[in-house]
Amino acid sequence: MNLYVIVLGLIVLTLLSVSLGRLGKVKTKADYLVAGRSLPAIVLVFTLLSSWIGSGSLLGGAENAYKHGFAALWQGAGGWFGLLLIYFIAPRARKFAQYTIPDLLEARYNQTARVLGVMAILLTYTAITSYQLIGGGDILHLIFPTIISPILGRYILAAFVILFTAIAGMSSVAYMDLFIGLLATVTLSLALPVLIHSAGGWSAVHAALPPTHFQIFGDLRPIQALELFLPTCMLLLGNQSMYQKFFSARSEKDAARAVIGWIIGTIILETVIVAIAVTGSALFPNGEVHDRPREILAYCGLHAFSGGSSALALLGALLMGAIFAKIISTANNYLFSPATNLVNDIFVRYMQPNASNKKVLIVSRLMVVLLGLWSLFQSLGTESVLKKALYAYTIYSAALTPVILAAFFWKRATASAAVASIGIGTFITVIWDTAFIHRNVPAVLAERDAIFPALLASLICLFAVSLFTPAPTAKQLEPFSEA
């Protein structure tokens, strides 16, 4: 156990050192919010990879794989399909080169779209941050079971995340992600074959589990697979954290090149994560992890490598540390992103347009603290990481992704349509699981996830209202034209 404590301590110290090392380079608003638009392709690859693969994959996806096998890859596949489309968006996003998605919404639509966009992002990203805190708290509890409860672990992780994020903004986040991405990619890739060998080989894993664990849909119905695929795909296509990375790129070419590396890395890592969880379900079919399957990756790191050589013990400790670091990384990204919205889209835009760089930096760090505390509060009332993830993904998928894609690819989309689309997509997602819906909507619909009704209503508003309102001006369209 001392080895796990040492590895975890070294990782935390390394992350803190990276953040403090970037602090001296942060002097202006652009330095804090978009790293001075200086990130090269290699840094972009790992910060995109680290921000995307967090507790949603490491806990929610792994829990799904433990229960249902490789059908869990439908969740990851939504992201893979989205990434292929993003390759064509990245250069355009870098050409636009502002700070946030609401910047884009106001430039292409109007101020109301900006404000509604901020609200949708706050709901989505603080929810995503909240279940990162759950994941980190679980890991601290596994390592220190008699000292740290899962709830206390959430408080501790919240303190880490708030501190790391507030120090140096995007520059801190991106260069921490470079270290974390390398650590996680290497460690997870090494751990998988070792675990398969421990289970007696792939044939033994296959024999120990139901045949459905290895089928395309497994024991899921096709509509359930689509409910995993669609929110992930739509979130990725409109993800503000991703666009902020593109806005931070050194050039349009760096943004496009980074997407290629991101595609390769995401397919490899998400497949490895699911394979580890499936192997873990063969190794540990019973016991406490059966009741808390979201912990399967960390549980493997803690128990599957013990009793062997010192090299195996180190690999187990590094696996646990890499998962912990990835969770911190994702929490950093999704906490930092809405903080920039409150600063850039509310404080600077409406309250103090002429605020000095010093004041902007102070307010930015204060927003990180406040949103971190709000995310912590949400985490205390959440138990299902997968359900919380799909809720967060659906808000963004229905409210923002359609209007963001229309900004780049549909010249006829209008401001009134964007406002209607964002509003109805957010509203339906938020109320879908309430008693009102269950009383007034047929059970066959009410029992499904919100993604289909929310996205359908959003798209209907976007297209119908656009066709019945005046087309946008050439000035509004110019920043979004082909790069």
Backbone torsions as a table, in degrees:
resi	resn	phi	psi	omega
1	MET	NA	-32.6	178.1
2	ASN	-58.8	-34.7	179.6
3	LEU	-63.4	-40.8	179.0
4	TYR	-64.2	-41.9	179.4
5	VAL	-63.4	-42.9	-179.6
6	ILE	-63.8	-47.0	-179.1
7	VAL	-62.7	-44.6	179.5
8	LEU	-62.7	-42.0	178.8
9	GLY	-63.3	-41.9	179.0
10	LEU	-64.6	-38.3	178.9
11	ILE	-65.6	-44.3	179.2
12	VAL	-62.4	-43.2	178.6
13	LEU	-64.3	-38.3	178.1
14	THR	-63.8	-44.7	179.0
15	LEU	-62.7	-41.6	178.6
16	LEU	-64.6	-39.4	178.8
17	SER	-64.0	-41.0	178.0
18	VAL	-62.7	-44.1	-179.6
19	SER	-63.1	-46.9	-179.7
20	LEU	-66.5	-32.8	178.8
21	GLY	-66.0	-28.5	178.8
22	ARG	-86.8	-13.3	-173.8
23	LEU	-57.9	-41.5	-177.3
24	GLY	-67.4	-15.9	-179.1
25	LYS	-90.7	-3.5	-177.3
26	VAL	-100.0	103.7	-177.6
27	LYS	-125.3	-18.3	-176.4
28	THR	-129.8	170.1	176.1
29	LYS	-56.9	-44.8	-179.2
30	ALA	-64.9	-36.0	177.5
31	ASP	-61.2	-43.6	-175.6
32	TYR	-75.4	-44.1	-172.4
33	LEU	-83.4	-37.1	-177.3
34	VAL	-134.5	29.3	174.4
35	ALA	52.5	34.6	178.8
36	GLY	65.2	16.8	-176.9
37	ARG	50.9	51.4	-173.2
38	SER	-127.4	6.8	-172.7
39	LEU	-76.6	126.1	175.7
40	PRO	-77.4	169.4	-174.0
41	ALA	-59.1	-41.6	-175.7
42	ILE	-63.9	-39.5	177.4
43	VAL	-69.3	-40.7	178.4
44	LEU	-59.0	-42.6	-178.9
45	VAL	-55.7	-49.6	-173.6
46	PHE	-78.4	-28.9	176.5
47	THR	-74.0	-34.6	174.1
48	LEU	-65.9	-43.8	-179.6
49	LEU	-63.8	-44.3	-176.7
50	SER	-70.5	-35.7	-179.4
51	SER	-72.9	-28.9	-177.0
52	TRP	-82.3	-42.2	-176.6
53	ILE	-96.2	97.7	177.9
54	GLY	-131.0	-138.7	-176.8
55	SER	-64.7	-27.7	177.1
56	GLY	-57.1	-38.5	177.7
57	SER	-90.1	-46.4	-173.0
58	LEU	-72.4	-26.4	178.0
59	LEU	-112.6	-60.3	-177.5
60	GLY	-63.1	-49.3	179.1
61	GLY	-65.0	-40.5	179.2
62	ALA	-66.8	-38.7	176.1
63	GLU	-61.4	-42.3	178.6
64	ASN	-63.0	-41.3	179.6
65	ALA	-67.7	-38.9	177.8
66	TYR	-60.1	-39.1	-177.0
67	LYS	-84.5	-38.3	-168.7
68	HIS	-120.8	-3.8	179.2
69	GLY	79.0	-149.5	-172.5
70	PHE	-70.5	-8.6	172.7
71	ALA	-61.1	-19.8	176.8
72	ALA	-61.4	-19.9	179.9
73	LEU	-67.4	-11.2	173.8
74	TRP	-60.3	-33.3	177.1
75	GLN	-65.8	-47.3	178.4
76	GLY	-66.9	-35.6	-177.5
77	ALA	-62.7	-30.5	175.2
78	GLY	-59.9	-41.1	176.5
79	GLY	-66.6	-38.4	-179.2
80	TRP	-63.5	-43.4	179.4
81	PHE	-64.8	-41.1	177.6
82	GLY	-61.1	-37.6	-179.2
83	LEU	-63.5	-37.2	178.4
84	LEU	-60.8	-38.6	178.4
85	LEU	-72.9	-33.0	-177.8
86	ILE	-64.9	-27.2	178.8
87	TYR	-54.0	-34.2	-178.0
88	PHE	-87.1	-15.6	-179.8
89	ILE	-89.4	-33.9	-170.8
90	ALA	-53.6	-48.7	179.6
91	PRO	-62.3	-36.7	178.5
92	ARG	-66.3	-39.7	179.2
93	ALA	-63.6	-42.1	179.2
94	ARG	-67.2	-34.3	176.8
95	LYS	-62.7	-40.7	178.9
96	PHE	-63.8	-46.0	167.6
97	ALA	49.4	57.9	170.7
98	GLN	-105.6	-144.7	-176.1
99	TYR	-113.5	-38.3	-172.7
100	THR	-140.3	169.1	174.9
101	ILE	-64.1	-42.2	176.0
102	PRO	-59.8	-29.0	170.3
103	ASP	-56.1	-46.3	179.8
104	LEU	-63.4	-42.9	-177.5
105	LEU	-64.2	-39.7	178.7
106	GLU	-71.4	-40.8	-179.5
107	ALA	-63.1	-37.9	-176.9
108	ARG	-90.3	-29.8	-175.9
109	TYR	-120.6	-95.3	179.4
110	ASN	-161.7	-177.8	-176.3
111	GLN	-67.3	-35.0	179.2
112	THR	-62.2	-41.0	176.5
113	ALA	-61.0	-38.4	177.8
114	ARG	-60.0	-49.8	-175.6
115	VAL	-66.1	-44.3	177.5
116	LEU	-62.9	-36.7	176.8
117	GLY	-62.1	-41.4	177.3
118	VAL	-59.9	-44.0	-179.1
119	MET	-62.2	-44.8	-179.8
120	ALA	-64.2	-40.0	179.8
121	ILE	-66.5	-41.8	179.0
122	LEU	-61.1	-44.2	178.8
123	LEU	-62.1	-43.2	-176.7
124	THR	-70.5	-52.0	-168.5
125	TYR	-76.1	-32.0	175.2
126	THR	-71.4	-31.3	174.5
127	ALA	-64.7	-43.5	178.7
128	ILE	-63.7	-43.3	177.7
129	THR	-60.6	-37.3	-175.4
130	SER	-61.9	-39.6	-178.2
131	TYR	-83.6	-11.6	167.1
132	GLN	-67.3	-38.9	179.2
133	LEU	-64.9	-34.9	176.7
134	ILE	-63.2	-46.1	-179.2
135	GLY	-62.3	-45.8	178.6
136	GLY	-64.0	-38.0	177.7
137	GLY	-64.5	-38.3	177.0
138	ASP	-60.8	-43.1	-178.1
139	ILE	-66.1	-43.8	178.3
140	LEU	-62.1	-36.7	177.6
141	HIS	-67.2	-39.4	178.9
142	LEU	-63.0	-37.9	-178.3
143	ILE	-78.6	-37.7	-178.2
144	PHE	-121.8	64.6	-170.9
145	PRO	-61.7	-30.2	-176.8
146	THR	-93.4	-10.0	-175.0
147	ILE	-108.3	-43.0	-173.2
148	ILE	-117.2	118.7	174.1
149	SER	-79.8	162.9	176.9
150	PRO	-56.1	-36.4	-179.9
151	ILE	-70.2	-45.0	176.7
152	LEU	-61.4	-36.7	177.5
153	GLY	-59.8	-35.4	178.3
154	ARG	-65.4	-40.1	177.4
155	TYR	-63.0	-43.7	-178.9
156	ILE	-64.4	-44.4	-179.2
157	LEU	-65.7	-38.0	177.6
158	ALA	-58.3	-40.7	178.3
159	ALA	-63.4	-44.5	176.7
160	PHE	-56.8	-51.8	-173.0
161	VAL	-64.4	-44.6	179.7
162	ILE	-61.1	-43.9	-179.4
163	LEU	-63.9	-50.7	-176.9
164	PHE	-62.1	-40.9	-175.9
165	THR	-71.9	-39.5	-175.1
166	ALA	-70.9	-25.9	-171.1
167	ILE	-61.2	-57.6	-171.1
168	ALA	-134.9	12.7	173.3
169	GLY	65.0	-143.2	-175.1
170	MET	-58.8	-38.1	179.9
171	SER	-61.5	-43.9	177.8
172	SER	-63.3	-47.4	-178.3
173	VAL	-59.5	-47.4	-174.1
174	ALA	-66.1	-44.3	-176.9
175	TYR	-78.0	-26.5	169.1
176	MET	-64.3	-40.4	-179.3
177	ASP	-64.2	-32.1	177.6
178	LEU	-60.5	-46.9	177.9
179	PHE	-65.5	-46.4	-176.6
180	ILE	-65.9	-42.4	-179.2
181	GLY	-61.5	-43.0	178.0
182	LEU	-64.1	-45.6	-179.7
183	LEU	-60.4	-47.5	-176.3
184	ALA	-68.5	-41.9	-178.7
185	THR	-61.5	-47.2	-178.5
186	VAL	-67.7	-47.2	-174.1
187	THR	-66.8	-46.6	179.7
188	LEU	-63.4	-39.3	-179.3
189	SER	-66.8	-35.4	177.2
190	LEU	-74.6	-34.8	-175.0
191	ALA	-68.8	-35.8	-174.5
192	LEU	-58.5	-54.9	-178.9
193	PRO	-62.5	-32.3	177.9
194	VAL	-65.3	-42.9	179.2
195	LEU	-65.4	-41.9	178.3
196	ILE	-61.1	-41.3	177.2
197	HIS	-62.7	-40.6	179.5
198	SER	-63.7	-30.7	-179.7
199	ALA	-80.8	-4.7	180.0
200	GLY	99.1	14.4	179.9
201	GLY	99.8	164.7	-175.4
202	TRP	-64.4	-33.6	178.8
203	SER	-63.7	-36.2	178.4
204	ALA	-69.4	-39.0	176.1
205	VAL	-60.6	-46.1	-179.0
206	HIS	-61.7	-40.9	-177.8
207	ALA	-70.7	-28.0	-175.2
208	ALA	-80.8	-12.7	-172.4
209	LEU	-120.0	159.8	178.1
210	PRO	-63.2	148.6	178.4
211	PRO	-56.9	-29.4	-178.8
212	THR	-63.4	-22.1	179.2
213	HIS	-64.3	-15.3	-174.7
214	PHE	-118.7	13.6	-179.9
215	GLN	-102.4	160.1	-174.0
216	ILE	-57.9	-49.2	179.3
217	PHE	-99.0	-12.8	-178.7
218	GLY	57.9	-133.9	177.4
219	ASP	-96.8	14.8	175.2
220	LEU	-89.4	148.3	169.7
221	ARG	-79.5	153.9	-179.7
222	PRO	-52.9	-37.1	-179.4
223	ILE	-68.1	-32.0	176.4
224	GLN	-68.6	-38.1	175.8
225	ALA	-62.7	-40.2	179.4
226	LEU	-67.5	-32.1	177.4
227	GLU	-69.5	-22.0	171.7
228	LEU	-83.5	-40.6	-175.0
229	PHE	-69.2	-49.5	-168.9
230	LEU	-67.4	-48.2	179.5
231	PRO	-60.9	-38.3	-179.9
232	THR	-65.6	-44.6	179.4
233	CYS	-61.5	-47.6	-176.0
234	MET	-69.7	-36.0	176.1
235	LEU	-62.1	-45.1	-177.1
236	LEU	-62.6	-39.8	-177.3
237	LEU	-65.4	-28.8	-178.1
238	GLY	-114.2	9.5	-170.3
239	ASN	-60.7	116.2	-178.8
240	GLN	-61.7	-39.6	179.5
241	SER	-56.7	-39.7	177.7
242	MET	-66.2	-46.3	-179.3
243	TYR	-63.1	-36.6	177.4
244	GLN	-63.1	-34.9	175.8
245	LYS	-65.4	-41.1	177.4
246	PHE	-64.6	-38.8	176.7
247	PHE	-63.8	-25.1	-178.5
248	SER	-87.3	-6.1	-175.3
249	ALA	-66.3	151.0	178.3
250	ARG	-65.9	-32.1	-178.9
251	SER	-158.9	170.3	176.5
252	GLU	-64.0	-36.3	178.3
253	LYS	-65.1	-40.6	178.2
254	ASP	-62.0	-39.1	179.4
255	ALA	-63.0	-45.6	-179.1
256	ALA	-66.8	-43.3	179.6
257	ARG	-62.6	-37.5	-178.7
258	ALA	-62.4	-34.2	-178.9
259	VAL	-64.3	-36.8	179.3
260	ILE	-61.7	-48.6	177.5
261	GLY	-63.6	-35.6	179.2
262	TRP	-65.3	-42.8	178.5
263	ILE	-58.9	-50.4	-178.3
264	ILE	-61.1	-48.4	-177.7
265	GLY	-63.1	-40.4	-177.8
266	THR	-67.5	-44.8	179.3
267	ILE	-60.1	-44.8	-179.6
268	ILE	-64.0	-52.3	-173.0
269	LEU	-66.9	-42.7	-178.2
270	GLU	-68.4	-34.5	175.5
271	THR	-67.0	-41.4	177.9
272	VAL	-63.1	-42.8	179.9
273	ILE	-59.8	-46.5	179.5
274	VAL	-65.0	-41.1	179.8
275	ALA	-64.2	-38.9	177.0
276	ILE	-64.4	-43.4	-179.9
277	ALA	-64.6	-40.2	178.1
278	VAL	-64.2	-45.4	177.3
279	THR	-62.3	-40.2	177.4
280	GLY	-62.2	-33.4	178.8
281	SER	-69.1	-27.0	174.7
282	ALA	-77.5	-37.4	-179.4
283	LEU	-73.8	-37.8	-174.1
284	PHE	-129.5	70.4	-177.2
285	PRO	-75.2	-16.0	-176.8
286	ASN	-128.9	-174.6	177.1
287	GLY	87.5	-166.4	-173.0
288	GLU	-64.4	-31.8	-178.7
289	VAL	-70.2	-24.7	176.0
290	HIS	-64.5	-33.3	178.8
291	ASP	-84.8	-20.0	179.1
292	ARG	-132.0	65.4	-171.6
293	PRO	-64.6	-16.6	177.4
294	ARG	-63.3	-18.2	-178.5
295	GLU	-90.2	9.4	-169.3
296	ILE	-60.5	-40.1	-179.0
297	LEU	-65.3	-48.4	179.2
298	ALA	-65.1	-36.4	178.7
299	TYR	-62.5	-40.8	176.0
300	CYS	-62.6	-43.6	179.0
301	GLY	-60.1	-32.9	-176.4
302	LEU	-84.6	-33.3	-170.6
303	HIS	-116.3	-26.2	-173.1
304	ALA	-79.8	-14.9	-176.3
305	PHE	-110.4	1.9	-179.3
306	SER	-79.7	155.2	177.5
307	GLY	82.9	0.2	178.9
308	GLY	-105.3	-149.4	-179.5
309	SER	-75.3	169.2	177.6
310	SER	-65.2	-31.0	178.1
311	ALA	-65.2	-40.9	178.0
312	LEU	-66.1	-41.1	178.7
313	ALA	-61.7	-39.6	178.6
314	LEU	-65.5	-39.9	178.8
315	LEU	-63.2	-41.0	177.2
316	GLY	-62.0	-42.1	179.1
317	ALA	-66.1	-39.8	178.8
318	LEU	-67.5	-36.0	176.9
319	LEU	-62.6	-46.9	177.7
320	MET	-60.8	-43.5	-180.0
321	GLY	-65.6	-38.5	-180.0
322	ALA	-66.0	-41.2	178.1
323	ILE	-62.9	-44.2	179.0
324	PHE	-60.9	-44.7	-179.0
325	ALA	-65.7	-39.4	178.7
326	LYS	-63.0	-38.7	178.7
327	ILE	-65.3	-43.4	176.5
328	ILE	-59.8	-44.1	-178.4
329	SER	-59.8	-47.9	-179.3
330	THR	-65.4	-40.3	177.0
331	ALA	-62.1	-41.3	177.5
332	ASN	-56.8	-48.6	-176.2
333	ASN	-63.9	-44.9	-175.2
334	TYR	-82.4	-13.2	169.9
335	LEU	-84.2	-41.6	-178.5
336	PHE	-64.3	-39.4	-172.9
337	SER	-61.9	-51.2	178.4
338	PRO	-68.7	-25.7	175.5
339	ALA	-62.1	-38.9	177.4
340	THR	-65.7	-30.8	177.0
341	ASN	-64.6	-47.4	-179.0
342	LEU	-63.6	-35.6	-179.3
343	VAL	-77.2	-55.1	-173.2
344	ASN	-76.2	-39.0	-171.2
345	ASP	-95.0	-15.5	178.1
346	ILE	-118.3	-60.3	-175.1
347	PHE	-62.9	-55.3	-177.9
348	VAL	-73.8	-39.0	-174.7
349	ARG	-70.8	-39.3	-171.3
350	TYR	-119.5	-25.4	-172.9
351	MET	-100.2	-52.5	-179.7
352	GLN	-137.3	79.4	-178.2
353	PRO	-59.7	-26.9	-177.3
354	ASN	-104.1	22.8	-179.6
355	ALA	-59.9	141.3	179.2
356	SER	-70.4	162.0	177.2
357	ASN	-58.0	-38.3	-179.3
358	LYS	-62.4	-44.5	-179.8
359	LYS	-67.2	-39.6	178.5
360	VAL	-61.0	-41.6	179.9
361	LEU	-65.6	-40.2	178.7
362	ILE	-63.8	-47.2	-179.8
363	VAL	-65.2	-38.1	179.0
364	SER	-59.0	-45.8	-179.0
365	ARG	-68.4	-35.6	176.9
366	LEU	-64.3	-40.4	178.7
367	MET	-64.2	-37.0	176.3
368	VAL	-59.4	-44.2	-179.5
369	VAL	-64.2	-48.0	-177.0
370	LEU	-64.8	-43.7	179.5
371	LEU	-69.6	-32.2	175.1
372	GLY	-62.5	-40.9	178.3
373	LEU	-68.1	-36.9	177.3
374	TRP	-66.1	-40.1	177.4
375	SER	-64.4	-40.2	177.3
376	LEU	-60.8	-43.7	179.0
377	PHE	-59.3	-43.6	178.7
378	GLN	-62.8	-38.2	-177.4
379	SER	-63.6	-28.6	-176.7
380	LEU	-71.1	-18.8	178.7
381	GLY	-107.9	15.9	-176.2
382	THR	-121.1	135.2	175.9
383	GLU	-119.8	-38.1	-179.1
384	SER	-90.6	107.2	179.3
385	VAL	-65.5	-41.4	-178.2
386	LEU	-62.7	-44.0	-179.9
387	LYS	-64.6	-42.1	178.9
388	LYS	-65.3	-38.3	179.4
389	ALA	-63.6	-46.3	-179.0
390	LEU	-66.3	-34.1	175.0
391	TYR	-62.1	-48.6	-179.2
392	ALA	-63.8	-45.0	-179.8
393	TYR	-60.3	-38.4	-175.5
394	THR	-69.6	-39.6	176.1
395	ILE	-54.6	-50.8	-176.6
396	TYR	-67.8	-42.8	-176.9
397	SER	-60.2	-42.8	-176.0
398	ALA	-84.3	-36.5	-172.7
399	ALA	-86.3	-38.2	-168.7
400	LEU	-115.7	-40.4	-175.0
401	THR	-57.4	-44.4	179.7
402	PRO	-58.3	-43.3	-176.8
403	VAL	-75.6	-28.7	176.6
404	ILE	-67.9	-46.5	178.6
405	LEU	-64.5	-38.9	178.0
406	ALA	-63.2	-33.2	178.5
407	ALA	-59.3	-36.2	-177.8
408	PHE	-91.0	-30.1	-167.0
409	PHE	-122.4	-5.9	179.6
410	TRP	-132.2	103.3	-175.3
411	LYS	-66.3	-21.6	-175.1
412	ARG	-83.1	-11.3	-179.1
413	ALA	-61.8	133.9	-174.9
414	THR	-112.6	167.4	-179.4
415	ALA	-64.5	-45.0	-179.7
416	SER	-60.8	-39.5	178.9
417	ALA	-66.1	-40.4	179.1
418	ALA	-63.0	-43.6	179.1
419	VAL	-61.4	-46.1	179.2
420	ALA	-63.1	-42.0	-178.3
421	SER	-64.4	-47.8	179.7
422	ILE	-62.7	-45.3	-177.0
423	GLY	-62.8	-48.3	-176.2
424	ILE	-71.7	-35.8	178.3
425	GLY	-63.4	-42.9	178.5
426	THR	-66.9	-46.9	-175.0
427	PHE	-60.6	-47.8	-177.0
428	ILE	-65.0	-41.1	-179.9
429	THR	-63.1	-43.5	-176.2
430	VAL	-66.6	-36.8	-175.8
431	ILE	-92.9	-3.9	-168.1
432	TRP	-62.0	-36.8	-177.3
433	ASP	-91.8	14.8	-178.5
434	THR	-87.6	166.9	179.3
435	ALA	-63.2	-31.8	179.9
436	PHE	-57.4	-45.2	-179.9
437	ILE	-65.7	-44.0	-177.4
438	HIS	-67.0	-25.4	177.6
439	ARG	-82.7	-30.8	-168.3
440	ASN	-114.1	-4.4	-179.3
441	VAL	-117.3	137.8	178.1
442	PRO	-51.2	141.2	-174.7
443	ALA	-57.7	-33.7	-178.3
444	VAL	-62.0	-27.1	176.3
445	LEU	-92.9	-44.4	-175.0
446	ALA	-61.2	-28.0	-178.6
447	GLU	-80.4	-12.1	178.8
448	ARG	-84.1	161.7	174.5
449	ASP	-64.9	162.8	-173.9
450	ALA	-74.7	-11.2	-169.5
451	ILE	-58.8	-42.6	-175.8
452	PHE	-70.1	-52.4	178.8
453	PRO	-64.2	-40.1	-177.9
454	ALA	-67.2	-45.5	-179.0
455	LEU	-68.1	-41.1	179.9
456	LEU	-62.2	-46.0	179.3
457	ALA	-62.7	-40.4	178.8
458	SER	-61.7	-45.6	-178.8
459	LEU	-67.7	-38.9	177.9
460	ILE	-61.0	-44.9	177.7
461	CYS	-62.1	-44.6	-177.4
462	LEU	-60.2	-48.0	-175.9
463	PHE	-77.2	-45.2	-175.8
464	ALA	-66.3	-48.4	-178.0
465	VAL	-66.7	-36.9	178.3
466	SER	-59.3	-40.9	-176.5
467	LEU	-72.9	-17.6	-178.4
468	PHE	-110.3	10.5	176.5
469	THR	-127.4	158.8	-175.9
470	PRO	-60.0	141.6	-179.9
471	ALA	-65.8	152.8	178.4
472	PRO	-66.6	160.8	-179.6
473	THR	-81.1	163.7	177.6
474	ALA	-61.7	-33.5	179.6
475	LYS	-64.8	-38.9	178.2
476	GLN	-66.7	-33.6	-175.6
477	LEU	-82.5	-24.3	-170.5
478	GLU	-57.3	-44.1	-178.3
479	PRO	-66.6	-12.5	-173.3
480	PHE	-109.8	10.3	-179.5
481	SER	-74.6	172.8	-179.5
482	GLU	-53.9	134.7	-179.8
483	ALA	-69.1	NA	NA
